[in-house]
Amino acid sequence: MSKNENEFAWRKISDKEREEISKRAKEILTDFSKKLEKVEKEIKDIDVGVERDDFERNEGTGKIDESFDRDLFFENAPNKDKKKGVIIAEKKKW
């Protein structure tokens, strides 16, 4: 491994290095906040969002779609308990 490849690997740092890192981090944050203030001033007057008369959805009637085939739905599900009428979903398998 070259020095650049190993540059960010974990190692103990001296107090001087710790101070330098802290100082540089503060500089980065200060610079970023100044740039963010400029952007906030520029976008402050931009109108965002959508105004609507109906901003909440209306609840449906709960009618069942007649074209829905429950048996076909369960047939296609890999993990199911037909007696309980539930499909067993995968967890954290991605």
C-alpha positions as CSV (number, residue, x, y, z in Angstrom):
1,M,0.0,0.0,0.0
2,S,1.3,3.4,-0.8
3,K,1.2,6.3,1.7
4,N,-1.9,7.8,0.0
5,E,-3.9,4.5,0.1
6,N,-3.2,4.1,3.8
7,E,-3.6,7.8,4.7
8,F,-7.1,7.3,6.1
9,A,-6.5,4.0,7.9
10,W,-7.0,4.0,11.6
11,R,-4.0,5.0,13.6
12,K,-3.2,6.8,16.9
13,I,-2.7,10.6,16.4
14,S,-0.7,13.0,18.4
15,D,-2.3,15.9,20.3
16,K,-0.8,18.3,17.7
17,E,-2.5,16.3,14.9
18,R,-5.8,16.3,16.8
19,E,-5.6,20.1,17.2
20,E,-4.9,20.5,13.5
21,I,-7.8,18.2,12.5
22,S,-10.1,20.1,14.9
23,K,-9.0,23.5,13.5
24,R,-9.5,22.3,9.9
25,A,-12.9,20.9,10.7
26,K,-14.0,24.2,12.2
27,E,-12.7,26.1,9.2
28,I,-14.7,23.8,6.9
29,L,-17.8,24.2,8.9
30,T,-17.4,28.0,9.1
31,D,-16.8,28.2,5.3
32,F,-19.8,25.9,4.6
33,S,-22.1,28.0,6.9
34,K,-21.1,31.2,5.2
35,K,-21.9,29.7,1.8
36,L,-25.2,28.3,3.1
37,E,-26.2,31.8,4.4
38,K,-25.6,33.2,0.9
39,V,-27.9,30.5,-0.6
40,E,-30.5,31.0,2.0
41,K,-30.6,34.8,1.2
42,E,-31.0,33.9,-2.5
43,I,-33.8,31.4,-2.1
44,K,-35.6,33.2,0.7
45,D,-38.0,34.9,-1.7
46,I,-38.7,31.9,-3.9
47,D,-42.2,30.6,-3.5
48,V,-42.0,26.8,-2.9
49,G,-44.8,24.3,-2.3
50,V,-48.3,24.0,-3.7
51,E,-51.3,25.7,-2.3
52,R,-54.4,23.5,-2.3
53,D,-57.9,23.8,-1.0
54,D,-57.9,20.1,-0.1
55,F,-54.7,19.4,1.8
56,E,-55.9,16.3,3.5
57,R,-57.1,13.2,1.7
58,N,-60.6,12.1,2.1
59,E,-61.1,8.6,3.5
60,G,-62.5,6.1,1.1
61,T,-65.6,4.0,1.4
62,G,-63.7,0.8,1.9
63,K,-65.2,-1.0,-1.1
64,I,-63.3,-4.0,-2.3
65,D,-62.2,-4.2,-5.9
66,E,-64.1,-7.1,-7.5
67,S,-61.3,-7.8,-9.9
68,F,-58.9,-8.6,-7.1
69,D,-58.3,-12.4,-7.0
70,R,-57.3,-13.3,-3.4
71,D,-56.5,-16.9,-4.3
72,L,-54.2,-15.8,-7.1
73,F,-52.5,-13.3,-4.8
74,F,-51.8,-16.0,-2.2
75,E,-50.7,-18.4,-4.9
76,N,-48.0,-16.0,-6.1
77,A,-46.7,-15.3,-2.6
78,P,-43.6,-17.4,-1.7
79,N,-44.2,-17.4,2.1
80,K,-47.8,-17.5,3.3
81,D,-50.2,-18.9,5.9
82,K,-53.4,-19.5,4.1
83,K,-55.2,-20.6,7.2
84,K,-54.6,-17.2,8.9
85,G,-54.9,-15.4,5.5
86,V,-51.5,-13.6,5.8
87,I,-48.5,-13.3,3.6
88,I,-45.2,-13.6,5.5
89,A,-42.8,-10.8,4.4
90,E,-39.0,-11.0,4.3
91,K,-37.1,-8.9,6.8
92,K,-33.6,-7.4,6.2
93,K,-32.9,-9.7,3.4
94,W,-31.7,-7.1,0.9
